[in-house]
Amino acid sequence: MSEPLQKLLISRRQALGLSAAIGAGALAACGGNPAENGGPTSTGDAAKSVEFTSWIFGSDTAGPKLRAIGETFTSQTGIQVKDSAYPYLQYLDQVVLKARSGSISGIAHIDEEWMSTLITAGALKEIPSSVSMDPYPENVASTGLFQGTRYGVPWTHSALGLVANSELLAAAGVTEHPTTIDGFTDMLRALKRTDSSLVPYCPATSVQQLKDMVPWMWAFGSPIVQDATVTLGDEGSLAAVDYWKMLLDEGLIQAGMVRDDMRTLFAQGKVAIYDDAPQAIGIIPGQSSDPDIAGKMVPFTRPGKEGPGDTLLWSQPLVAFETGAAELKLMQFLSTDDGALRAAFEMNGQPPATVEGTQADWFTSNEFYKVWNERVTPRSRRNPFWDFPSASAAQTVFNEQVEAALAGSGGAAAALAAAADELQGMLKK
């Protein structure tokens, strides 16, 4: 199976505008550089003010824009928004510590991967049923949940998918987009034959970011976790590891890669396809000497065994330490107000989570995001580790054992069996 390639008419000026907006902290969850920060502030009287914690406030570029969104909320409600920030790499630890000491209040912006840790630490309040999920598509409404209980309100949502350079594909004679694993592999080999110095495909292969392996295990038929049972070591997970080993052996992917490295190589024209979030369209042009790189960037459907494969859901919800009227008003304003969503998109390229937002002219006029939402986001699935008491710890165990499996130390079957045993124990806690 294959799909026709679609070249996107995105000017360098448009792309550089997004690049300036996105800034350092926007894609930290996908492997970008963390933002700088300031210290927390107190909310004061909850009836008149509300604290909002986000690493974005620590950014010199995006921080003032997020404050401006808060000021709009204040002008409409009379409720003051008091901002608080921690560095991205320290954010989870700091929020847990502050919550345990009772020195954080209001609401916070988090990576969904952190949510289970915060819940297990007793830091978060349940979101009341009065907060409707009607504004969101079904796959978005599935986020913000832990063991069936809602702790997060969707704010920005998309998927980690594939970004391709259409010029490099055309040079290799690729005129259609393969959607099967076999077709994808044939395409990678054609790219390598055309230019032996090229890295045809660049997933994150460093132990720090091996979550890119998750959708490949899905593609080969492994659920990873099913009905509270860890299935690592099954036929699909072993086949995915063997596939990556083959790609490494043939020079079709590269070992030790993290997201920032992948972006740099793609911007330099040294990588044809790589894994990223849609905000890539605002990052790559600023790193590239090619003035037309934005117009060459195309969203690529992830391949599966017999057709298009699934992608990893990317979610950054809003969570609450208190669920008073002020907190709920601010959460719903940030999450559903058209003006606030548009300002957030212009702030750092973060996609809206609502149906209305994704259909708005200000969003669909960006062709890259529009196609991404048509091809990539609809096939997004929750990371199976988000349902663990500590999703971050579970992801680390997975990463370390997949690295061991790829390295061949002790064999892939033994490494994945060890991962399954350890993860199963974590899941039962």
N, C-alpha and C positions, 0 to 999 in steps of 0.2 A: 504493500500500500504506500501511496505517496500523496503529497499535496503540492500544488504549484507554489513556487517561491513568490513572495510579494515584496517588491522594493518599496521602502517607505520614503515619502518625500518630506524629509525633515531638514530644514536649513541649519547651517552651523550656528547662525544667530539664535534660533530657537533653542538649540541644544545647549549652547553656552549659557543662555539665560537660566535654563534648568540647572546647569552645572554650578553656577554661582549660588543658586538658591539652596541646593541640596547640602552643601557644606560637609564638614568632617563627620558629624555624628549621625547623619540620617540613616546610613546603612550599617551602623555598628553591629546590628544583629546578624548581618550577612557577612561580616568580616571586615568592615571598614574601620577607620581610625576613630577612637573615642573622642568625645568632646571634652573641652576643659569645663571647669565648674566653679560655682560659688557654694556657700554653705546654706543650710536650711533656715527657714524662717518660721515663726509661729503664726497660726491662723488667727489668733485672738478670738473675738466673739463669733461663734459659728453662725449665728443668725445674720451677721453683717459681713462676714468674710469667710473665705474658704481657701485652704492651702492646696496648691497644685504642684506636685513634684514630677519633674521630668529632666532627663539629662540634656534635653534640647535647650533648656534655659542657660546652660553653660556655654553654648555656642555663640561666638561674637556675631555670626551672620543670622542664624535661625532664631536665636534666643529673643531678640527684640521683636521679631515677627510673631512669635508665640505669645509674648506679652501683649502685643497689640490685639490679638484674638481675645485674650482675657479682658482687655479694656473694653472691647465691644460688648462682651457679656456683662460687664459692670454697668455700662451705659444703658443696657436694656433691663437689668434686674435690680440695680443698686447694690449688688453683692460684690465686694472687693475680692479680687483674686491675688493671693500672695504666693509668689513663686519660690520654688526650692529646687536645688540641683545637686547631684553627685556625679563624679566621673563615671562614664559607662562601665569601665572594667571593675569598679568598686560598688556599683549601684546596688546590686542585689544584697551584698553583705551589709551595706550601710542602711538600706531600708529595713532589713530584718532587725539589725541592732536598734535602730530608732523606734521601731514598732514595739519591740520587747521592753524598751525603757519608757514607752509612752510619750516619746518626744516627736512623733510624727502624726499628722492628722490630715483630714481632707481626702483628696484623691491622688492617684499617681498613674503615670504612663509607664508600662512595663513591656518587656518581651514576654510573649505567652509562655515560653520555656521556663520562666521564673515563677509562674503563678503557683504551681503546686508546692514549691518550696515555701513560698509566703503563706500559703494556706496551712501547710503542715506546721509552720512556726506560730500559727494562731494570729497572724497579722491582719488578715483581711475579713471584711464583713460580706455576708451574702447580699447579692443584689435583689431587692424586692421584686415581686412579680408585677408590680405596677410599672416597671420599666419594660416597655413592649419591645419585642424582637421583630415586629411587623415591618419596620423599615428596611430590614436586611435580607439578602438572599439566603437560602437555606444553608449553604456551605459556610457563610459568615456567621449565621446564628449558632452554628455548632461550636464556635470558638467561645472562649471565656467560661467554659464549663469544666468542672472537676468533679468526677464521680457523680455526674448528673445534676450537680448544683451550680447555679450561676454565680460567679465571683467577678466576672469581667464584662464590661460593655464594649462592643466593637468600636474602634476608632479608626485605625488604618489597617488595611487587609489586602493581601495579594498572594502571589505564589512565587517560589523559587523555580525558575524555568531555564530554558536555554536561549542564549543570544548568539546570533550568527552574523558573520561578515559576508554579505551577498556577493561582493566582488571576488573574494577568495573562492567561494563556492562556484561561481561562474567560470573562473579560470581553470577549475578542475573538471569542467563539463557538467556540473550539477545543475540541472534545470528544474528538478522536482524535489520536494521535501520528503525524504523517506520517513515513514511512521512505524516501521517494524525494526526490530533489533538487527536483523540480517541486512536490511537495506541501509540502516545507519552505519553499520560496520563497513559495508562496501563503499559508502561515501567517504568515510575516514581514510580508507586505503587509497581511494582515488586522489584525495587531497594530498596525502603523503607522497604519492608517485609524482604529482605535479611539482611539489616543492619539498624536498627532503628535510629542509631546515624548519619547516612549519610544524607546529604542534596542532594537529587537526582538531582535537577535542581536549578541553581543560576543565575537568571537575576539580574540586578541592580534594587533594589527596594527602594533605598533612593531617597528622593525628589531631590537630587542634580543631579541624573542621570537616570531619568525615561524614557529616550528615548528608552529603551529596550521594553517599552510597545507599541511603534509605530508598529513594524512588527506583533505583536499579534493582534492589531486592524485590520491590513490588512488581517491577516489570517482568522479572523471572518467576513470579508466582508465590513469593514468600510474603505472608502478612506481617511477619516479624513478631507481632503480638496478636493473639486471637483468643477471645473469651478468657482473658486474664491468664493466658498461657503464652510464654515466650517460645517462639518457634525457630529461633536461630539454630542453624545446623541442619535445617530441612533442605530439600532439593533446590528450592528457589534461591535461598541465601547463599548456598555453596556455588550455584551456577553464576550468581552475580559476582562473587569474589573471583571465580575462575575467569570470568569475562574481563574484569579489570586487569587481572594478571596478564591475560593475552594482549590487552591494549598496551600495557606497560612494556611487554616484551617486544612488541612490534613498533614501539615508539609513537603510538597513536595518542597516548596521554603521557603526562609527566609526573614523576613522583615529587612529594614534598611541597605541593602547591597550596597556598592560602589565597583567600579571595582577592586581597590587594595585589598579589603577584599576578593572578589571572587577569585582572583588569589592566594592569600595566602592559602585559604581553599582548592582550587583545587590542589595546589602544595603539600599540606599535605595529600592528599587522602581523604579529608572529603567532597568533592563535586564531583559528577559524571559527570555533564554537566554544562557548564556556557557560558555566552555570552562574546565574545571578538573579536578582530581583529587578523589576522593571525600571527602578531608579537608575539603572545602568545608563540609560539614555541621557541622563543629566550629568554623569560622571566621566564617561569615556571621552567625549569630545574635548574636555578640558585637559586631558592627559595625552591627546594625540596631536601629531604634527600634520595629520591628514585633514584638510579643511572640509572634506566631504564625508568624514567617517560616520556622522549621524545618519545620513541618508543611506548608508550601506548596512546599518544595523537592523536586523530583522528578528522578531520573536520566532522561536522554533519549537514546534510541538515535540514533547519528549516521546521517544519511541517505546513501544511495548512489544510483547512477543508476537501478537497478531494484529496490532494496530496501535493507535496513540496510547501512550502510557500516562500514569498519574504523576502529579507534581507535589512537592512539599508545600503545604500551606504556610504562609508568612503572615503573622498576626502580632499586632502591638495594641492590646486593649487598655482600657482605663479600669482601674480597680479602686476600691474604697476602704479607708480605715474607719470611716464613719459614714452612715447613710442617712444623714439629715436632709432637710429640704434643699439646703444650699449645695451640698455635694451632688445630689441627684440632678438638680437643675444644671449644674456645670457639666456633668458627664453627658447629659442628653443634648445640651447645646453643642459641645465639642463634637459629639458623635453624629448628630443629625441636622444641625443648622446648615443650610446651603452656603451661606456666606462664610461660616467658620470652616467648612470643609474646603471651599475654594481657596481661602486664605492659607490653609494648611498645605494644600497641593502646591500653591505658589511659593510657600515657605521652604519646603524641602523635597517636593516631588512625591509626598506620601499619598497613595491612592485612597479615595474615600471608601468606606465600608458599606454605605447604603445603596439600595437600588437606584434611588433618585440621583445620588451623587455620581454613580458610574454612568448614568444616562445624560448627565448635564452637558451642555455645549462646551463649557470651560474644560471639561475632562475629555470628551470624545473628539474635540478639535485637535488633540495631540494624537497623531496617527499611531505612534508606537504604543502608547498606553491603550488605545482603543483595540488594536489587534491583540495585544497581550491579554486584555480582558476577554477577548473572544476565543483565543486559542489556548492560553495557558491557565489562567485563573479558574475556569470552570471545572478543570480536572484536578483541582487541589484537594489534598487529604491531610487530616491532622497527623502531626508527628506522633507515632505510637508511644513515644516516651513521655508525652505530655500528661499521661494518666498515671505516671509513677509519683510516689510521694515527693521525690526530688527529681524532676525531669532533667535538670542540668547534670546531676550525678549519674543518672541512667545513660544520658547521651555520652558522657565521658567514658563509661565502661564500654559502651558500644564502640566508640572511636578507637580505644586502645586495643580491643580484641580484633577489630577489623584490620587495624594496622599490622598486628601480629600475623593475621591470616594472609595478608598481602605479602608480607615479608617472607612467608614460608617457614618461619621459625616454629617448629612443632607441628606444622600442617594446618590447613584451613579448617578442617573438621574439628580438630582439637580446640582451636582458638574460638570458634563459634559455639562449641559446646560449653566452654568455660564461660563465655559471655552469657549464654542462656541460663546457666546455673546461678551466676551472680545476679543477673537481672531478675530472675524469678524470685530469689530471696528478697531483693529490694521491693518487688511488687507486693509481696505478702506483708511487709511491715506496716 
